[in-house]
Amino acid sequence: MRPIRVLVVEDSPVVAEHLRRIISTDSRFEVAGIASSGEDALAMVERLSPDVISMDIHLPGMQGFEVTRRIMARQPTPIVIVSGIRGDDVPVSMRALQAGALSVVEKPPANTHEDYEALAGKLRTQLAIMSEVKVVRQREPLPTLYTPVATQLAPSAARGPYRVLGIAASTGGPGALMQLLTALGGDFPLPVLIVQHMTPAFLHGFAKWLASVIPLPVSIVDSATSLAASHVYLAPANDRHLAIRGSTAYPDPSPPSGVHRPSANVLFSSMAQAVGSAGVGVLLTGMGDDGAAGLYELKQAGSWAIAEHESTATVYGMPAAAVKMGAVHESLPLPQIAPRILEVIAARKQDL
């Protein structure tokens, strides 16, 4: 097999050489080039056609998120943001994810640092995984036809109103979540619980960024928390799941589901047990199959289940697994999911 060709975009010669050495120690990779500015990066992507890009966010002139946006518009290529975790690095990294980057990893420290091996290995792993993602230019979503939800759900006062919305995402999730949550509006009548697979070091920055771009308040569930309508609750960072019991969200220390903690399966399963038919579950873009089994359980309990359609999913892994399992009522392009959620909630109220 030919090596994975990596373009390193980094303005510091010292850091660029540091990254080159980290990548080159793995025989799976070949460093195809090093770009020291956004303009260089755009030219080298066109000339070299790398398999994956390691992207710094602070560059002279054109910043990393703008370079990312232009690459994804001109010559879509998998991009991994390599970022610090202090100052404005995290918000800028989130903007790059919104612009089309696939993931963000912490910049590895010097090789004398105790975390060097772990972070260097994580960078190589992300580059290898993301190099296999088939990215495309922004596409118009395919039209999706469906009958009104009120005709699909058997009217039953015993169902009661919907009580909670659960959403899960992985690769490509931050941008998708921003779009979906913005479309729900600031007066959305349910609490929203979210599992987003993300490097723990970036979670607090992600929460802060998300709160700045959507009309709903955002908090991380670090301890037992009473759920409130029109509020977004994120899974904790310290290697715990997000689960609910009654009207309370809490960090769950149970073992990983597959390789994930927090896991979408745990969130959806806890919703099935806590609210039965009174939940709405949504599975967005992401690699792997986390969330499919939990969403199936939620659907079997009588709740409504939606997966993002392949036409808009950055990575059609998690949604595809749910569709294959029969865990969803419908698969919708991202722009149609928020209107559908609002329709589903309104239809249940009309049944009462």
N, C-alpha and C positions, 0 to 999 in steps of 0.2 A: 504493500500500500504506500502511496506517496504521502509525504508528511503534510500536516496541516500548516498552511502558510499564514503567518500572523503578521499584520502590520501594527507596529507599536507607534502610537501617537503620544508624544511626551516632549515638552519643551526643555526640560532640564537634562543636559547631557549625562550627568551622574546618575539620575534616576532612570533614564532611558537605557543606559548600560546595565544597571541593576536589573531591570526588567528583562533585557535581552538575555542575561545570564540565567535568570530564573526559568525562562521559557526554553532556552537552548539546552538545558540539562536534561530535558525530556525528549527522547528520540521521536516522539509523535509529532514534534513541531519543527518548523523551519521559520526563522524570522526573515520575512521577505523584504522588510524595509523598516526604517525609523523616520517618522515625520516629526519635525520640531515646531510646526505651526499648523493651523487649520487649513491654510491655503496649500501647504505642502501635502497635507493629508488628502485633500480632494484630488489633487493631481496624481498622487501615488495610488489611490484607490482605482482611478481610471486606468492607470498604466499597468499596475501589478495584479489587479483583481484578486486580492487576498481572500482567504476562506473565512477569516475572522479578524476583528480589530480590537486591540487593547487601547482604550481611549481615555486620555487625561481630560479633566473638565476645565482646568485653568490653562489657557493657551494665549500667547501674544496675539492681539487683534481679535480674530474670530474665536469665540469661546466654544468649549467642547459640545455643549448642547446644540449650538447652531451648526457646527460641523456635522454632528449626528443627523440633524434634520435634513441638511443638504445631501448627505450621503444616501439617506433613506429615500429621498425624492429622486435622485439621479441614478444611483447604482446601488440598490439595496444590498447591504452586507451585514452579517451578524456583528453586533458591537457590544463589547463588555466594557462598562465604565469602571475604571480603576481609580478609586477616590479615597481621600482622607475622610475622617469621621468627625472633624471639628470645624467650628466656624461656619462659613456658608457652603462648605463642600457638599453637605447632604442635600440641602434644598436645590442646589444647582444640579446635583446628580439626579434628583427626582425629575427635574425639567428635561434632562437628557433621556430618561426612561420614557417620559411623556412624548418625546420627539421620535422615539423608535428604537432606542437601545434596548437590549434584551435583559441585561442584568447589571448589577453593580456589586463590586467586591472591594474589600478594604485593601489599600495599597500596602504591599508587604514591606516591613521595616528592614533595617540592616540585618545582614546574616548573623550578627552577634546577638540579636534580640531573641528572647525566649519564645516569641510567637512566630519567628521567621518561617520555620518549616511548615507550620500549619497554614499560615496565610499564603505562602508561596504555592503550596499544594492546592489550596482552594482556587487560586488564580488559574493554575494550569487546568484544573478540573473544569472550571467554568468556560475557559477558552475551548477545550475539547468538546464539551457538551453543546455549547452555542454554535460551534462551527457547523453542526449538523442541522441547525434550524433553517428551514427554507423561508427566508424573509422576502416580502414583496412590497412594491409600492402601495401606497394607500389606495384601496379599491372602493368603489361604490358597493354598498351591501346589496346582496341579491334580494329581490322582492320575496316576501314570505306571506303566503295566504293562510288565514286561519279563520275559523268561525268564532263569533263572540264567546267569551268565556262563560257567560251566563247560560248558554245553550249546551256547554260541555260539562258543566258541573251540575249534578242533581241537586235541586233546591232542597235544603234541609236546615231548619232552624237549630237542629242539634249540633250542627257544625260550629256555630258561634262565629264571631268575627275573627279575622286574622290577628295574631298577636305579635309576631316577630318575623323579620326578614333576615335570612342568613346568606352571605355571599362568600365565595372562595375563589382565589386566583393564585397563579404562580407567575411564570415567565410572561411578560407583557401586561401584568396585572395593574400596576400603578396608573397607567394612562387609561386603561379600561374602567377602573374603579372611579377615577375622576369624572369621566364622561357619564357613567351610569348614575353616580350619586348626585351630580349636578342636575341631571334630568329629573330626578325624583322630586326636587324642590325643597325649600327650607321648611315647609309645613308637612313633610311626609309623616303619616300618622303612626308609624311603627318604629320601634327601636331596630337598629341595623347592626348585626354582628358580622365581623369580617375576619377571615383567615387569609392572610397574604404571605406566601412563602417569601422570606427575605432574610438576608444576613442580619442577625440580632443587633449588631452595632449600628445599623441604620434605622432601626424601628422608630426611635423617638424623633429623628429627623423626618422620617416619612410621615409620622402622625402630624407633626407641625406643618409640613408642606401640604398635606391633604386638607387640613383644617383651613389653610389659607386659600384654597382653590375651589372648595365646595360650600354650599350654603348651610351645611349642618355642622354642629359642634362635634369634635372628635376626641376620644380619650382611649387610653390603653388600659385593659383590664388586668391590673397588677394585684388586685385583691377582690373579694366578693363585692359586687356592685349592683345596686338596684337598677333595673332597666327603665329607661324613660323614652317616650316617643320622640321622634325627630332628633335622635342622637345616634352617633356612630361609635361602635365599640370595637377596638382592635385586639386581636390575640396578643398575649404578653410575649416579651422577648426572651425571658430567662428559661428557655427550654421547657415550656409548659403549654398545654392545649388551652383553647377557649371552649367553655361549655356553659350550658345554662341549666338551672334547676328552679322550677317555678318561674318567678319574675326576676330572678337574680342570675347575673353572669359571674363566672368565677374561673380562676386559673386551675386547670386540671393537671396534676403531676403524673398521670398514668403513662405507661410506656408509649413510645412512638407507634404510630400507625403506619406500617411499612417503614419508610425512612424518615417520616415527617413528624415533627413536634414543634409547633402546632400543626394539627392535621385537620383538613376539611371533613374527613370522615367522622372524627370525634365531634366536631361542631354539629353536623347534620344529624348524627345519631342522637346526641343529647337533645336536640330540638324535637326529634320524633318522640322521645320519651317524655319531654317536658310539656309540649303543646299539642302533640298528636296531629290532628288535621288543621290546626290553627297556625301553620307556618308556611312561609314561602322560601324556597331554596333556589339559589342561582349559582351555577358553576361556570366560571369564565375561563379565559385562556390560561394555558399552563402545560408543562411537560408531565408525562407520567399519567397515573390514574387516580391520584388522591381525590377523594370527594365522591367518586362514582358509587361506591358501596353505601356510604352514608346517605347520599341523596336518594338511592333506591329505598333505603329504610324509611326516609322521610316521606317519600311518595306513597309507600305502602301504608303509612299511618294516616293518609288522607290529605296531606299537605300538597301544595302546588310546586312543581319542579320544572325549572327552566335551565337549558344549557345554551351557551353562546354558539352561534352558527359558525361553521367553518369559513364562511365568506369574510368574517371580520376577526376571527381569533388569530392572534399573533402566532400561537402554537396550539394546534388543534389536537392536544393530547388528552387532557383531563375531560373536556366536554365530549370528545369522541368516545372515551371509555364509558361515560355515563349513558350516552345514546345507545351504544352497543349493548349495554346491560339492561336497557329498558327502564332506566331510572328517571326519565324525564317525560313530561307531558308534551313539551314542544322545544324546538331548537330555533333560536331567533338571532338575527344579526344584532350586534350591540346597540345600535340606535333604537331598536324596537323593544328592547327589554324593559326599560323604565316605563314607557307607556303601557306595556302589557301588565307589569306589576300593579300599576295604579288601577287598571281595568279589572284585574283579578280581585283586588281588595274591594273595589266598589261593587262588583257583582256579588260578592259574599254578603255584603251589607244588605243588598236588595233582596237576598233570599230570606232574610230574617223577618 
